[in-house]
Amino acid sequence: MLRLKMTSVVTHKVDYADWDRFVKKRFPNCPYDSVVSEEELSNDSTWSCNVEIAMNEIGLKEIEDYLFKGEDTSMGTHNILCYLAYKKEIPTGHYNIDVCW
């Protein structure tokens, strides 16, 4: 029998409204608006990324300035997820943020 080669991946699924509430509560000074506007998403869509902990001191300072001081440096959803993984607040891996209103 012919077998298809594949790899299985664990995916962390998040609702967009839950994500937006979390970011606003966790980082109240952050200029991040929402995953919909930041990633230019539409209804019934999914935004995906792989989250790792690779962060250097320069990147860490930039994301912390963005998150805690509101300095707009064009950070996005992926940067916030990586920061949270770096701080061990969320697991690394594949993330899907589902948009449906």
CNS distance restraints for C-alpha pairs under 8 A (distance, minus, plus):
assign (resid   9 and name CA) (resid  94 and name CA) 7.51 0.50 0.50
assign (resid  10 and name CA) (resid  93 and name CA) 7.14 0.50 0.50
assign (resid  10 and name CA) (resid  94 and name CA) 6.67 0.50 0.50
assign (resid  11 and name CA) (resid  93 and name CA) 6.95 0.50 0.50
assign (resid  11 and name CA) (resid  94 and name CA) 4.93 0.50 0.50
assign (resid  11 and name CA) (resid  95 and name CA) 5.57 0.50 0.50
assign (resid  11 and name CA) (resid  96 and name CA) 6.86 0.50 0.50
assign (resid  12 and name CA) (resid  93 and name CA) 7.45 0.50 0.50
assign (resid  12 and name CA) (resid  94 and name CA) 6.14 0.50 0.50
assign (resid  12 and name CA) (resid  95 and name CA) 4.74 0.50 0.50
assign (resid  12 and name CA) (resid  96 and name CA) 6.19 0.50 0.50
assign (resid  13 and name CA) (resid  95 and name CA) 5.96 0.50 0.50
assign (resid  13 and name CA) (resid  96 and name CA) 4.86 0.50 0.50
assign (resid  13 and name CA) (resid  97 and name CA) 5.95 0.50 0.50
assign (resid  13 and name CA) (resid  98 and name CA) 7.18 0.50 0.50
assign (resid  14 and name CA) (resid  18 and name CA) 7.03 0.50 0.50
assign (resid  14 and name CA) (resid  19 and name CA) 6.64 0.50 0.50
assign (resid  14 and name CA) (resid  95 and name CA) 7.49 0.50 0.50
assign (resid  14 and name CA) (resid  96 and name CA) 6.17 0.50 0.50
assign (resid  14 and name CA) (resid  97 and name CA) 4.74 0.50 0.50
assign (resid  14 and name CA) (resid  98 and name CA) 6.20 0.50 0.50
assign (resid  15 and name CA) (resid  19 and name CA) 6.26 0.50 0.50
assign (resid  15 and name CA) (resid  97 and name CA) 5.63 0.50 0.50
assign (resid  15 and name CA) (resid  98 and name CA) 5.09 0.50 0.50
assign (resid  15 and name CA) (resid  99 and name CA) 6.58 0.50 0.50
assign (resid  16 and name CA) (resid  20 and name CA) 6.13 0.50 0.50
assign (resid  16 and name CA) (resid  35 and name CA) 6.70 0.50 0.50
assign (resid  16 and name CA) (resid  36 and name CA) 7.72 0.50 0.50
assign (resid  16 and name CA) (resid  97 and name CA) 5.65 0.50 0.50
assign (resid  16 and name CA) (resid  98 and name CA) 5.63 0.50 0.50
assign (resid  16 and name CA) (resid  99 and name CA) 5.34 0.50 0.50
assign (resid  16 and name CA) (resid 100 and name CA) 7.78 0.50 0.50
assign (resid  17 and name CA) (resid  21 and name CA) 6.17 0.50 0.50
assign (resid  17 and name CA) (resid  99 and name CA) 7.97 0.50 0.50
assign (resid  18 and name CA) (resid  22 and name CA) 6.07 0.50 0.50
assign (resid  19 and name CA) (resid  23 and name CA) 6.22 0.50 0.50
assign (resid  19 and name CA) (resid  35 and name CA) 7.77 0.50 0.50
assign (resid  19 and name CA) (resid  97 and name CA) 7.78 0.50 0.50
assign (resid  20 and name CA) (resid  24 and name CA) 6.22 0.50 0.50
assign (resid  20 and name CA) (resid  33 and name CA) 7.79 0.50 0.50
assign (resid  20 and name CA) (resid  34 and name CA) 5.51 0.50 0.50
assign (resid  20 and name CA) (resid  35 and name CA) 6.76 0.50 0.50
assign (resid  21 and name CA) (resid  25 and name CA) 6.12 0.50 0.50
assign (resid  22 and name CA) (resid  26 and name CA) 5.85 0.50 0.50
assign (resid  23 and name CA) (resid  27 and name CA) 5.62 0.50 0.50
assign (resid  23 and name CA) (resid  28 and name CA) 7.58 0.50 0.50
assign (resid  23 and name CA) (resid  32 and name CA) 7.96 0.50 0.50
assign (resid  24 and name CA) (resid  28 and name CA) 5.11 0.50 0.50
assign (resid  24 and name CA) (resid  30 and name CA) 7.43 0.50 0.50
assign (resid  24 and name CA) (resid  32 and name CA) 7.95 0.50 0.50
assign (resid  27 and name CA) (resid  67 and name CA) 5.77 0.50 0.50
assign (resid  27 and name CA) (resid  68 and name CA) 6.32 0.50 0.50
assign (resid  28 and name CA) (resid  68 and name CA) 7.60 0.50 0.50
assign (resid  29 and name CA) (resid  67 and name CA) 6.48 0.50 0.50
assign (resid  29 and name CA) (resid  68 and name CA) 5.49 0.50 0.50
assign (resid  29 and name CA) (resid  69 and name CA) 5.99 0.50 0.50
assign (resid  29 and name CA) (resid  70 and name CA) 5.24 0.50 0.50
assign (resid  30 and name CA) (resid  66 and name CA) 6.00 0.50 0.50
assign (resid  30 and name CA) (resid  67 and name CA) 4.51 0.50 0.50
assign (resid  30 and name CA) (resid  68 and name CA) 5.98 0.50 0.50
assign (resid  30 and name CA) (resid  69 and name CA) 6.80 0.50 0.50
assign (resid  30 and name CA) (resid  70 and name CA) 4.59 0.50 0.50
assign (resid  30 and name CA) (resid  71 and name CA) 7.71 0.50 0.50
assign (resid  31 and name CA) (resid  66 and name CA) 7.44 0.50 0.50
assign (resid  31 and name CA) (resid  67 and name CA) 7.60 0.50 0.50
assign (resid  31 and name CA) (resid  70 and name CA) 5.48 0.50 0.50
assign (resid  31 and name CA) (resid  71 and name CA) 7.63 0.50 0.50
assign (resid  31 and name CA) (resid  72 and name CA) 6.74 0.50 0.50
assign (resid  32 and name CA) (resid  38 and name CA) 7.29 0.50 0.50
assign (resid  32 and name CA) (resid  76 and name CA) 7.48 0.50 0.50
assign (resid  33 and name CA) (resid  37 and name CA) 6.72 0.50 0.50
assign (resid  33 and name CA) (resid  38 and name CA) 6.70 0.50 0.50
assign (resid  34 and name CA) (resid  38 and name CA) 5.86 0.50 0.50
assign (resid  35 and name CA) (resid  39 and name CA) 5.62 0.50 0.50
assign (resid  35 and name CA) (resid  40 and name CA) 7.64 0.50 0.50
assign (resid  35 and name CA) (resid  41 and name CA) 7.44 0.50 0.50
assign (resid  35 and name CA) (resid  77 and name CA) 6.61 0.50 0.50
assign (resid  36 and name CA) (resid  40 and name CA) 5.46 0.50 0.50
assign (resid  36 and name CA) (resid  41 and name CA) 4.70 0.50 0.50
assign (resid  36 and name CA) (resid  42 and name CA) 6.81 0.50 0.50
assign (resid  36 and name CA) (resid  99 and name CA) 7.54 0.50 0.50
assign (resid  37 and name CA) (resid  41 and name CA) 6.62 0.50 0.50
assign (resid  38 and name CA) (resid  76 and name CA) 6.53 0.50 0.50
assign (resid  38 and name CA) (resid  77 and name CA) 7.37 0.50 0.50
assign (resid  39 and name CA) (resid  47 and name CA) 7.81 0.50 0.50
assign (resid  39 and name CA) (resid  76 and name CA) 7.59 0.50 0.50
assign (resid  39 and name CA) (resid  77 and name CA) 7.55 0.50 0.50
assign (resid  41 and name CA) (resid  45 and name CA) 6.69 0.50 0.50
assign (resid  41 and name CA) (resid  46 and name CA) 7.91 0.50 0.50
assign (resid  41 and name CA) (resid  47 and name CA) 7.61 0.50 0.50
assign (resid  41 and name CA) (resid  99 and name CA) 7.68 0.50 0.50
assign (resid  42 and name CA) (resid  99 and name CA) 7.25 0.50 0.50
assign (resid  43 and name CA) (resid  99 and name CA) 5.73 0.50 0.50
assign (resid  43 and name CA) (resid 100 and name CA) 5.15 0.50 0.50
assign (resid  43 and name CA) (resid 101 and name CA) 6.28 0.50 0.50
assign (resid  44 and name CA) (resid  98 and name CA) 7.40 0.50 0.50
assign (resid  44 and name CA) (resid  99 and name CA) 5.42 0.50 0.50
assign (resid  44 and name CA) (resid 100 and name CA) 4.71 0.50 0.50
assign (resid  44 and name CA) (resid 101 and name CA) 7.53 0.50 0.50
assign (resid  45 and name CA) (resid  98 and name CA) 6.18 0.50 0.50
assign (resid  45 and name CA) (resid  99 and name CA) 5.25 0.50 0.50
assign (resid  45 and name CA) (resid 100 and name CA) 7.00 0.50 0.50
assign (resid  46 and name CA) (resid  96 and name CA) 6.20 0.50 0.50
assign (resid  46 and name CA) (resid  97 and name CA) 5.56 0.50 0.50
assign (resid  46 and name CA) (resid  98 and name CA) 4.49 0.50 0.50
assign (resid  46 and name CA) (resid  99 and name CA) 5.87 0.50 0.50
assign (resid  47 and name CA) (resid  96 and name CA) 5.61 0.50 0.50
assign (resid  47 and name CA) (resid  97 and name CA) 5.16 0.50 0.50
assign (resid  47 and name CA) (resid  98 and name CA) 6.55 0.50 0.50
assign (resid  47 and name CA) (resid  99 and name CA) 7.94 0.50 0.50
assign (resid  48 and name CA) (resid  94 and name CA) 7.28 0.50 0.50
assign (resid  48 and name CA) (resid  95 and name CA) 5.53 0.50 0.50
assign (resid  48 and name CA) (resid  96 and name CA) 4.49 0.50 0.50
assign (resid  48 and name CA) (resid  97 and name CA) 6.40 0.50 0.50
assign (resid  49 and name CA) (resid  78 and name CA) 6.85 0.50 0.50
assign (resid  49 and name CA) (resid  94 and name CA) 5.86 0.50 0.50
assign (resid  49 and name CA) (resid  95 and name CA) 5.47 0.50 0.50
assign (resid  49 and name CA) (resid  96 and name CA) 6.86 0.50 0.50
assign (resid  50 and name CA) (resid  92 and name CA) 7.67 0.50 0.50
assign (resid  50 and name CA) (resid  93 and name CA) 5.55 0.50 0.50
assign (resid  50 and name CA) (resid  94 and name CA) 4.41 0.50 0.50
assign (resid  50 and name CA) (resid  95 and name CA) 6.18 0.50 0.50
assign (resid  51 and name CA) (resid  78 and name CA) 7.18 0.50 0.50
assign (resid  51 and name CA) (resid  81 and name CA) 6.49 0.50 0.50
assign (resid  51 and name CA) (resid  82 and name CA) 5.46 0.50 0.50
assign (resid  51 and name CA) (resid  85 and name CA) 7.28 0.50 0.50
assign (resid  51 and name CA) (resid  92 and name CA) 5.13 0.50 0.50
assign (resid  51 and name CA) (resid  93 and name CA) 5.16 0.50 0.50
assign (resid  51 and name CA) (resid  94 and name CA) 6.15 0.50 0.50
assign (resid  51 and name CA) (resid  95 and name CA) 7.20 0.50 0.50
assign (resid  52 and name CA) (resid  82 and name CA) 5.87 0.50 0.50
assign (resid  52 and name CA) (resid  85 and name CA) 6.93 0.50 0.50
assign (resid  52 and name CA) (resid  86 and name CA) 7.79 0.50 0.50
assign (resid  52 and name CA) (resid  92 and name CA) 5.39 0.50 0.50
assign (resid  52 and name CA) (resid  93 and name CA) 6.73 0.50 0.50
assign (resid  53 and name CA) (resid  82 and name CA) 5.88 0.50 0.50
assign (resid  53 and name CA) (resid  83 and name CA) 7.43 0.50 0.50
assign (resid  53 and name CA) (resid  85 and name CA) 5.89 0.50 0.50
assign (resid  53 and name CA) (resid  86 and name CA) 4.86 0.50 0.50
assign (resid  53 and name CA) (resid  92 and name CA) 7.09 0.50 0.50
assign (resid  54 and name CA) (resid  82 and name CA) 7.81 0.50 0.50
assign (resid  54 and name CA) (resid  86 and name CA) 7.66 0.50 0.50
assign (resid  55 and name CA) (resid  59 and name CA) 6.00 0.50 0.50
assign (resid  55 and name CA) (resid  60 and name CA) 6.22 0.50 0.50
assign (resid  55 and name CA) (resid  82 and name CA) 7.95 0.50 0.50
assign (resid  55 and name CA) (resid  83 and name CA) 7.93 0.50 0.50
assign (resid  55 and name CA) (resid  86 and name CA) 7.43 0.50 0.50
assign (resid  56 and name CA) (resid  60 and name CA) 6.04 0.50 0.50
assign (resid  57 and name CA) (resid  61 and name CA) 6.14 0.50 0.50
assign (resid  58 and name CA) (resid  62 and name CA) 6.30 0.50 0.50
assign (resid  59 and name CA) (resid  63 and name CA) 6.18 0.50 0.50
assign (resid  60 and name CA) (resid  64 and name CA) 6.06 0.50 0.50
assign (resid  60 and name CA) (resid  83 and name CA) 7.63 0.50 0.50
assign (resid  61 and name CA) (resid  65 and name CA) 6.02 0.50 0.50
assign (resid  62 and name CA) (resid  66 and name CA) 6.23 0.50 0.50
assign (resid  62 and name CA) (resid  73 and name CA) 7.39 0.50 0.50
assign (resid  63 and name CA) (resid  67 and name CA) 6.02 0.50 0.50
assign (resid  63 and name CA) (resid  75 and name CA) 7.04 0.50 0.50
assign (resid  63 and name CA) (resid  79 and name CA) 7.11 0.50 0.50
assign (resid  63 and name CA) (resid  80 and name CA) 7.50 0.50 0.50
assign (resid  63 and name CA) (resid  83 and name CA) 7.42 0.50 0.50
assign (resid  64 and name CA) (resid  68 and name CA) 5.68 0.50 0.50
assign (resid  64 and name CA) (resid  69 and name CA) 7.45 0.50 0.50
assign (resid  65 and name CA) (resid  69 and name CA) 5.02 0.50 0.50
assign (resid  65 and name CA) (resid  70 and name CA) 6.49 0.50 0.50
assign (resid  65 and name CA) (resid  71 and name CA) 5.69 0.50 0.50
assign (resid  66 and name CA) (resid  70 and name CA) 4.81 0.50 0.50
assign (resid  66 and name CA) (resid  71 and name CA) 4.60 0.50 0.50
assign (resid  66 and name CA) (resid  72 and name CA) 5.83 0.50 0.50
assign (resid  66 and name CA) (resid  73 and name CA) 6.47 0.50 0.50
assign (resid  66 and name CA) (resid  75 and name CA) 7.24 0.50 0.50
assign (resid  67 and name CA) (resid  71 and name CA) 7.68 0.50 0.50
assign (resid  75 and name CA) (resid  79 and name CA) 6.08 0.50 0.50
assign (resid  75 and name CA) (resid  80 and name CA) 7.67 0.50 0.50
assign (resid  76 and name CA) (resid  80 and name CA) 6.54 0.50 0.50
assign (resid  77 and name CA) (resid  81 and name CA) 6.26 0.50 0.50
assign (resid  78 and name CA) (resid  82 and name CA) 6.15 0.50 0.50
assign (resid  79 and name CA) (resid  83 and name CA) 6.14 0.50 0.50
assign (resid  80 and name CA) (resid  84 and name CA) 6.24 0.50 0.50
assign (resid  81 and name CA) (resid  85 and name CA) 6.23 0.50 0.50
assign (resid  81 and name CA) (resid  90 and name CA) 7.88 0.50 0.50
assign (resid  82 and name CA) (resid  86 and name CA) 6.05 0.50 0.50
assign (resid  82 and name CA) (resid  92 and name CA) 7.84 0.50 0.50
assign (resid  83 and name CA) (resid  87 and name CA) 6.23 0.50 0.50
assign (resid  84 and name CA) (resid  88 and name CA) 6.16 0.50 0.50
assign (resid  84 and name CA) (resid  89 and name CA) 5.19 0.50 0.50
assign (resid  84 and name CA) (resid  90 and name CA) 5.81 0.50 0.50
assign (resid  85 and name CA) (resid  89 and name CA) 5.73 0.50 0.50
assign (resid  85 and name CA) (resid  90 and name CA) 4.96 0.50 0.50
assign (resid  85 and name CA) (resid  91 and name CA) 5.71 0.50 0.50
assign (resid  85 and name CA) (resid  92 and name CA) 5.77 0.50 0.50
